[in-house]
Amino acid sequence: MASEQGGGEGLRQRGCSCTKEDFLPEESFQSMGNYLKALKETPSRFLDRITTRSLDTDEINEIKARSGHEMKKTLTWWDLMWFGIGAVIGSGIFVLTGLEARETSGPAVVLSYVVSGVSAMLSVFCYTEFAVEIPVAGGSFAYLRVELGDFMAFIAAGNIILEYVVGGAAVARSWTSYFATLLNHKPDDFRIVAHRLGEDYSHLDPIAVGVCAIICVLAVLGTKGSSRFNYIASIIHMVVILFVVIAGFTKADVKNYQDFTPYGVRGVFKSAAVLFFAYIGFDAVSTMAEETKNPGRDIPIGLVGSMVVTTVCYCLMAVALCLMQPYSQIDPDAPFSVAFSDVGWDWAKYIVAFGALKGMTTVLLVGAIGQARYMTHIARTHMMPPWLAQVNAKTGTPINATVVMLSATALIAFFTKLKILADLLSVSTLFIFMVVAVALLVRRYYVTGETSSSDRNKFLVFLGLILASSTATALYWALEEDGWIGYCITVPIWFLSTVGMKFLVPQARAPKVWGVPLVPWLPSASIAINIFLLGSIDSKSFIRFAIWTGILLIYYVLFGLHATYDTAKATLKEKNQKIMLQKVEEGGVVADKSTTLDP
């Protein structure tokens, strides 16, 4: 496979401007003739991009340099752990817990949190190894460019953008719900109902837009300042969570747990697929690797530590809620606040609402920081306009990307209901986490030019069987409610495929600093559980996911493919010219300035 080189000097390091060169500087877009020629070459260019893989050193050095200025290294493991807690504990636990307990899983919602927590933890391990080895702002986008190539990275990038925009919109709308509770109002009292729009898009939310604007200002001022704000807010948030758990258990009625699984095992997994939304956010921490002082030490501690704390908090809060109230009486909009009112502690709902607002504010803040850094690195590769890659010299933050992403978040939050957002988000996120686990296996078992064709073929066969058996298990679960014979076929195939990879395929690369334990078992399990949870999501969400993917492909064929192709060729040509000039100078010959050196 070809390896894309990424020199930064051939790319203009522009200031903050808004010219055509900032958005479409590539050769294919300089004239209509060039563009039509590029479109004719689409098949060959696509083949080039689909077989091209970046290098670790390219992502860390040359591509990072395209932002013009460096991001400031100010973060430690302590900052990252609190960023992780602040990124995750928000509307998921305070809103979706009640919704899922009431309609899908009952008191067994705690098991749903365990299942989705295990899935999230497996993904955390995969992300951590990549973040340590490739400490750049691109997160999973950069990891996939290195291991699976440009095209898969682009598909993932589009879904990463969707994940952050939709996730931020969902949290912003939840912010309005708890703000209304704090003021003894219903959420719709603060929304504008537009009757001409569809029911799912007619409750317009101006408060959510205002919150996004405030978060935008905080995010562009500086990462360390945002870290301090997040740290203080998260400590207050943890105090509120402890209050909810302790107070909830003092008002517990064990009779509410008698019908523990009213919706059966299927309900537990259906809830787990949606509640995965409650764990989304930890991947934003991996995008801060570029700003971390010691990535090899700080990232594993920060990511794993925050996920352990989060999972324990979620489970305790879910148990407390379902012990306070019968699951059928839980309020779907503000479950904890209403539960305390029903047990006679009406005053406690104000504490809960205040804590929820604090939590959702930090989720929005960390999400804003993470999504801007994703967009920055995507734009560095020219898959998005390079104007979005600019880093401000004074603040050390990507202001352009932050403003654009939060504007999109505010627009979605203004129109769309939470339930639609949560379901769509889960499909996108589970897909990305599954692909990152695949990329980790590729990283460990395949190295271009070193892995023999025999080992490569065996690896591909076992990987294909892992994916196929996991998909078959998910489909069987989705289509056959009471059957079990299918699992007797698909699960052993998954197990034997993982055993085969473990003992018949030698690992081609060992991690330099920190690595995922129990490879291939842990990433293989991550693939299986993520695909399985996808089988529990409703078909409408997959239709929306397919529509979004179709839009991504249209954009890629018309713009992204040609921009990245031109950029790769220009930087490769420049690097070859430097090598040839260096050879000429080393030979004691002065190169003629008019000489043109082609690769």
MOBEL-V144532 format. One line per field, one symbol per residue. ss: DSSP state (H for helix, E for strand, C for the rest). phi: phi as a letter, one per 30 degrees, with the letter a starting at -180 (. if undefined). A space follows every 10 residues. Layout:
ss=???
phi=???
This chain:
ss=CEEECCCCCC CCCCCCCCCH HHHCCCHHHC CHHHHHHHHH CHHHHHHHHH CEEECHHHHH HHCHHHHCCC CCCCECHHHH HHHHHHHHCC HHHHHHHHHH HHHHHHHHHH HHHHHHHHHH HHHHHHHHHH HHHCCCCCCH HHHHHHHCCH HHHHHHHHHH HHHHHHHHHH HHHHHHHHHH HHCCCCHHHH CEECCCCCHH HCEECHHHHH HHHHHHHHHH HCHHHHHHHH HHHHHHHHHH HHHHHHHHHH CCCHHHHCCC CCCHHHHHHH HHHHHHHHHC CHHHHHHHHH HECCHHHHHH HHHHHHHHHH HHHHHHHHHH HHHHCCHHHC CCCCHHHHHH HHCCCCCHHH HHHHHHHHHH HHHHHHHHHH HHHHHHHHHH CCCCCHHHHC CCCCCCCCHH HHHHHHHHHH HHHHHCCHHH HHHHHHHHHH HHHHHHHHHH HHHHHCCCCC CCHHHHHHHH HHHHHHHHHH HHHHHHHHHC CCCCHHHHHH HHHHHHHHHH HHHHCCCCCC CCCCCCCCCC HHHHHHHHHH HHHHCCCCHH HHHHHHHHHH HHHHHHHHHH HHHHHHHHHH HHHHHHHHHH HHHHHHCCCC CCCCCCCCC
phi=.dcdcbdcdd cdcdddbbcd ddcbddedcd addddddddd ceeddddddd ccbdcedddd cddddddibd dddbccdddd dddddddcda deddcdeddd ddcbbieded dddddddded dddedddddd dddbdbddhd ddddddccjd ddddededdd ddeddddddd ddddeddddd ddchbdeddc ccccdddded bccdbddedd dddddedddd dldddddddd dddddddddd dddedddddd cdbdddcdcd bdcidedddd dedddeedcd kddddddced ccdbedcdde dddddddded dddddddddd ddddbeedcd dddbeddddd ddcjcddddd dddddddedd dddddddddd dddededdde didbededdd cddddibdde dddddddddd ddddccdded dddddddddd dddddddddd ddddcbbeic dddddddddd dddddddddd ddddddddcc dcdbdeddcd dddedddddd ddccbddcbc ddcbbddhdc dddddddddd dddddccddd dddddddddd ddddddddbe eddddddddd dddddddddd dddddddicd dddddcccd
